Structures are given as structure tokens and as C-alpha cells.
């Protein structure tokens, strides 16, 4: 999870509430370089939308140049989904993004989403274009996270998101007040299923003392 990615996503003008929610969900999984690869099912669950809606909104975010997508390599004959890159370095958002908003809408009013496409047009991996080499340079950190994902290991963002949910409404704020060693220790314990409530409570109380009053 990257604070920079979430802060960037909050400032973007997507033209629709459900699209903004999807962009925030992607930012929640993104690393400091804006790279992530949650499945469409995961995004649908996190945003409480259907997979069809997620697919349509991802198409719109790509047209608005608020995300870049690339196919991940096949593994055991199956597509591994998409890798997403948030263009964090393009903030503030280009003026062209305002084209998604209807000229008849007042500032702050969400645009009406497009009509749902027929079920027969649902995107299927078998008919999607073949994978092409990426033009996005992955950092060593992102490459390590990708290997962990492909080996069916939980990524750090997923584990820390679970810890944040256990802490409560200010979970991410509390985690942000911790240093890297503290977050790493909690993540390791949570990944191993050994993070008990007493250990978590002590860490949270110590972190909250560091928060600004």
C-alpha cells in the first residue's frame, strides 16, 4: 500500500463515483511506484460492484489515462490477469480528463454511467488479445512482489490491509505512524497467523502516541 498512490487517486477527477472508488481500490494495492495486480474479482469485492461493472470502469480509467494495463504472463497455461500502473508522476490530472464529465453537469456532480453491455459481451480471457511485452519498467521491489504473487504467497499490502481492518477506522493512519521494523514485524506475525490481539493492541497504543494531536 502506498500513501502517495492513495493521495494521488483522491485528487483525480474520474467523472463517476463508482469509477473513483475503483481507482482508490487500485491505489490501496499499489506500491510506491504505482504498480499492483489485484484480480477483477478482488476489485469487485472491495468496491461492492459486479465484475462486469469493474471491467467497464477499468476501460474508462484507461481511456482517461488514469491507469495503464498490461497482461501478466501465462502460468500453467492460464492468464494471471492484469498488472496495473498508476501514472503518479502526471499529477495534477490532465485537463483532458474533464471530457468524461457532461457539459450539462454542475461541478461536483457525477456523470451518469454507461448502460450495461449484454451478458454475451462479457470479457473472457480466451478472447482477449495476446500478451505483449511491457513498456513499464518494474523495480526490483515490484518484481519480488510479483514472484510472491505467482507463488501463491500473500503480498505485504494484502497482509497490512487485513491488519488495518483489525485495528479499525484509523487502521492505515496507525500503521503509517509505525516505523518499517514495526510494520514488518506485525506483517510477519499476521502472515503466519500468530498476531494475537494483545500484541496488536500494544503496537497500536504505542503508534497512537506518535500521532499528531
HELIX and SHEET records of a PDB file:
HELIX    1   1 UNK A    3  UNK A   11  1                                   9    
HELIX    2   2 UNK A   17  UNK A   29  1                                  13    
HELIX    3   3 UNK A   40  UNK A   47  1                                   8    
HELIX    4   4 UNK A   51  UNK A   63  1                                  13    
HELIX    5   5 UNK A   88  UNK A   90  5                                   3    
HELIX    6   6 UNK A   95  UNK A  100  5                                   6    
HELIX    7   7 UNK A  119  UNK A  121  5                                   3    
HELIX    8   8 UNK A  125  UNK A  127  5                                   3    
HELIX    9   9 UNK A  140  UNK A  150  1                                  11    
HELIX   10  10 UNK A  156  UNK A  167  1                                  12    
HELIX   11  11 UNK A  171  UNK A  177  1                                   7    
HELIX   12  12 UNK A  180  UNK A  191  1                                  12    
HELIX   13  13 UNK A  197  UNK A  208  1                                  12    
SHEET    1   A 3 UNK A  35  UNK A  36  0                                        
SHEET    2   A 3 UNK A  82  UNK A  85 -1                                        
SHEET    3   A 3 UNK A  68  UNK A  71 -1                                        
END                                                                             
